Amino acid sequence: MVTSADLQTLSDATLALYQPDLRLSGFPEAAFKFLHTLIGVEQINYANLDPAKGTMDMATSFMTPDWVAGVEGFGRCMWKYPMSNFDPSVNDGKPFFSSDFVSQRQFRDLDLYSECFHLLGMDHHGALYVPTDDGRRLWFGLERAGPREFSERDRLMLTLAQPHLANALRLATARQKVRDEVVISPSTFCRAGYTPRESEVACWLVEGKSNVEIGLLMNVHVQTVKSHVTSLFNKTGCGNRLALTLHLIELARRLEGPGQGFHTVPAYTGPDDGGNA
């Protein structure tokens, strides 16, 4: 079962996951480090499936000579089995292991094993689903070699990790979108009613800066930064730094994004407007 030491490990790993410079391109690597800290595995594989296109972007924490052949084999066989078909409803979206479906002997008899996991040199498979907002199906495969099977402690740690990975993905995605779509300055947040100093802090929060970094950039004491951050918490009603950052990113997109200031509504101009009378 999960111990107090496990919970402390999770807390420390979560702080590292929500790193100030987390970017969408760096999300897989950050997730690899996060998961490796929580449970002992030889390899973690990242898969981002686009069902509309029928393609899957994959990466690994540990490259082996036959990794490409192994993941190509996985792609050929994955649809046959609940443990690998990337269906978010399997196990109600919670983490699961190959041993939940088949015995170790049965697992080794599958083409999924011979064409994928045997090539990877792995004997036990775990899967962790991360919800997305764009229809893609994002999974992490946790692979273990040797006789040691996954435990209930591993399952509980992955279950606790799941929402943190989803939040980190949301944060990285939001930061990417705001960089692609808008140019943010302190005046952006001044227009929303924040003070000039609060607005400057808000800009740096969106950039992922820590309190210490913001203090250096603004040439103020870190306690002054903390005071402004607390004021932003109070004004927005956000309960933590992640929620506050996401709120500020969405606010900036609304204020500075394409089409800002316009709202499209149905319009009736008369009986000759194309049959809408």
C-alpha positions in Angstrom: 0.0 0.0 0.0 1.0 3.7 -0.2 3.0 4.9 2.7 3.7 8.4 4.0 7.1 8.2 2.3 5.4 7.4 -1.0 3.1 10.4 -0.6 6.2 12.6 0.0 7.8 11.2 -3.1 4.7 12.0 -5.0 4.6 15.6 -3.7 8.2 16.2 -4.6 7.8 14.7 -8.0 4.7 16.8 -8.7 6.6 20.0 -7.9 9.2 19.0 -10.4 6.6 18.1 -13.0 5.0 21.5 -12.8 8.3 23.1 -13.6 8.2 26.8 -14.5 9.6 26.2 -18.0 7.3 23.3 -18.9 6.5 23.4 -22.6 4.3 21.2 -24.8 7.4 19.9 -26.6 9.0 18.9 -23.3 5.9 17.3 -21.8 6.9 13.7 -22.6 10.4 14.1 -21.1 8.9 15.8 -17.9 6.4 13.0 -17.6 9.1 10.3 -18.0 11.0 11.8 -15.1 7.8 12.1 -13.0 6.8 8.5 -13.5 10.3 7.0 -13.1 10.4 8.7 -9.7 7.2 7.1 -8.6 7.6 3.4 -9.7 10.5 1.3 -10.8 10.4 0.4 -14.5 13.0 -0.1 -17.2 11.2 1.8 -19.9 8.3 4.2 -20.4 6.8 4.8 -23.8 4.7 7.8 -24.8 2.0 7.5 -27.4 -0.2 10.2 -28.8 -2.9 8.7 -31.0 -4.9 10.7 -33.5 -8.0 8.5 -34.2 -9.1 10.7 -37.1 -5.8 10.2 -39.0 -5.0 6.7 -37.8 -1.5 7.8 -36.8 0.4 7.7 -33.5 3.3 9.8 -32.3 5.6 7.8 -30.0 8.7 8.4 -27.9 10.5 6.5 -25.3 12.5 7.1 -22.1 15.0 4.4 -23.1 15.9 3.7 -26.7 16.8 0.1 -27.5 18.1 -1.3 -30.9 14.7 -2.9 -31.7 12.5 -0.1 -30.3 11.2 1.1 -33.7 10.4 -2.5 -34.8 8.7 -3.1 -31.5 6.5 -0.1 -31.6 5.6 -0.8 -35.2 4.6 -4.3 -34.1 2.5 -2.7 -31.3 0.7 -0.6 -33.9 -0.2 -3.7 -35.9 -1.5 -5.7 -33.0 -2.9 -3.0 -30.6 -6.5 -3.1 -31.7 -7.0 -6.7 -30.8 -6.7 -6.4 -27.1 -8.3 -4.2 -24.3 -4.9 -3.8 -22.7 -3.5 -2.1 -25.8 -6.4 -0.7 -27.9 -6.2 2.8 -26.4 -9.8 2.8 -25.4 -10.2 5.3 -22.6 -13.2 3.4 -21.2 -11.0 0.3 -20.4 -10.9 -0.1 -16.6 -12.9 3.2 -16.4 -9.9 5.1 -17.6 -7.8 4.1 -14.6 -4.3 2.6 -14.8 -4.1 -1.1 -15.5 -1.6 -3.9 -16.1 -1.3 -6.8 -18.5 -1.8 -9.1 -15.6 -5.3 -7.7 -15.1 -6.3 -9.4 -18.4 -4.1 -12.4 -18.9 -1.6 -14.6 -17.1 2.1 -14.2 -17.8 2.1 -17.4 -19.8 -0.9 -16.2 -21.8 0.8 -12.8 -22.4 3.8 -14.5 -23.9 1.6 -16.4 -26.3 0.1 -13.3 -27.8 1.3 -11.8 -31.1 1.4 -8.5 -29.2 4.2 -9.9 -27.1 6.2 -11.5 -29.9 5.9 -8.5 -32.2 6.4 -5.8 -29.6 7.3 -6.6 -26.0 9.7 -9.4 -26.8 11.6 -7.1 -29.1 11.7 -4.4 -26.4 13.0 -7.0 -23.9 10.1 -6.4 -21.5 8.0 -8.9 -19.6 5.3 -6.8 -17.9 3.2 -4.0 -19.3 1.3 -1.2 -17.6 -0.8 1.6 -19.1 -1.7 5.0 -18.0 -4.3 7.2 -19.8 -4.0 11.0 -19.8 -7.2 12.8 -20.9 -6.8 15.5 -23.5 -9.1 18.3 -24.8 -8.5 17.8 -28.6 -9.8 14.2 -29.2 -6.4 12.6 -29.2 -5.7 9.6 -27.0 -2.5 10.0 -24.9 -1.1 7.1 -23.1 2.0 6.1 -21.2 3.2 2.5 -21.4 5.2 1.4 -18.4 7.4 -1.6 -19.2 9.2 -3.9 -16.7 11.7 -6.6 -17.4 12.3 -9.7 -15.3 10.1 -11.6 -12.9 8.9 -8.7 -10.8 5.3 -8.0 -11.6 3.4 -4.7 -10.9 2.0 -4.3 -7.5 -1.1 -2.7 -5.9 1.2 -0.1 -4.6 2.3 0.7 -8.2 -1.4 0.9 -9.2 -2.2 3.3 -6.4 0.8 5.6 -7.2 -0.2 5.7 -10.9 -3.8 6.5 -10.0 -2.6 9.4 -7.8 -0.2 10.5 -10.6 -2.9 10.5 -13.3 -4.6 13.9 -12.6 -1.3 15.6 -12.2 -0.2 14.5 -15.7 -3.5 15.7 -17.1 -3.0 19.1 -15.4 0.6 19.4 -16.6 -0.6 18.7 -20.1 -3.3 21.3 -19.9 -0.7 23.9 -18.6 1.8 23.1 -21.3 -0.9 23.2 -24.0 -2.3 26.5 -22.8 1.2 28.1 -22.7 1.8 26.9 -26.3 -1.5 28.3 -27.5 -1.0 31.7 -25.9 2.4 32.0 -27.5 1.1 31.0 -30.9 -2.0 33.3 -30.8 -1.3 36.5 -28.8 1.3 39.0 -27.6 1.0 39.6 -23.9 2.1 42.7 -22.0 1.2 44.1 -18.6 -1.3 46.3 -20.3 -3.3 43.2 -21.1 -4.0 42.5 -17.5 -4.3 46.2 -16.6 -7.4 46.2 -18.9 -8.8 43.4 -16.7 -8.6 45.6 -13.6 -5.3 44.5 -12.0 -2.8 47.0 -10.8 0.3 47.7 -12.9 2.5 45.6 -10.5 0.0 42.8 -10.4 -0.2 42.9 -14.2 3.6 42.6 -14.5 3.6 39.6 -12.1 0.8 38.0 -14.1 2.8 38.3 -17.3 5.7 36.5 -15.7 3.4 33.8 -14.2 2.1 33.1 -17.7 5.8 32.7 -18.8 6.3 30.1 -16.1 8.6 32.1 -13.9 9.1 31.3 -10.2 8.7 33.9 -7.5 12.5 34.2 -7.1 12.9 34.7 -10.9 10.1 37.3 -11.0 11.7 39.2 -8.1 15.0 39.4 -10.0 13.3 40.4 -13.2 11.2 43.1 -11.5 14.1 44.1 -9.2 11.9 43.6 -6.1 12.1 41.4 -3.0 10.6 37.9 -3.3 8.2 38.7 -0.5 6.8 41.6 -2.6 6.2 39.1 -5.4 4.5 36.7 -3.0 2.2 39.6 -1.9 1.2 40.3 -5.5 0.6 36.6 -6.2 -1.6 36.4 -3.1 -3.5 39.4 -4.3 -4.0 37.7 -7.7 -5.3 34.6 -5.9 -7.8 36.7 -4.0 -9.0 38.6 -7.0 -9.4 35.5 -9.3 -10.6 33.1 -6.7 -8.0 30.5 -7.8 -6.8 28.1 -5.1 -3.3 27.3 -6.4 -0.6 28.5 -8.7 -1.6 26.1 -11.5 -5.2 27.2 -11.5 -4.1 30.8 -11.4 -1.7 30.4 -14.4 -4.4 28.7 -16.5 -6.9 31.4 -15.5 -4.4 34.2 -16.6 -3.6 32.4 -19.9 -7.3 32.1 -20.8 -7.9 35.7 -19.8 -5.0 36.8 -22.0 -6.4 34.8 -24.9 -9.8 36.4 -24.5 -8.4 39.9 -24.3 -5.7 39.7 -27.0 -6.7 36.7 -29.2 -7.8 36.8 -32.8 -11.2 38.4 -33.3 -11.0 40.0 -29.8 -13.9 42.4 -29.4 -16.2 40.7 -31.9 -19.1 38.3 -31.1 -21.0 36.7 -34.0 -24.8 36.4 -33.8 -27.5 35.3 -36.2 -28.9 38.3 -38.1 -32.1 38.8 -40.1 -32.0 41.6 -42.6 -35.3 41.1 -44.4 -37.1 38.7 -46.8 -34.4 38.9 -49.4 -31.5 37.8 -47.3 -31.2 34.3 -48.7 -34.4 32.7 -47.5 -34.1 33.3 -43.8 -37.4 35.2 -43.5 
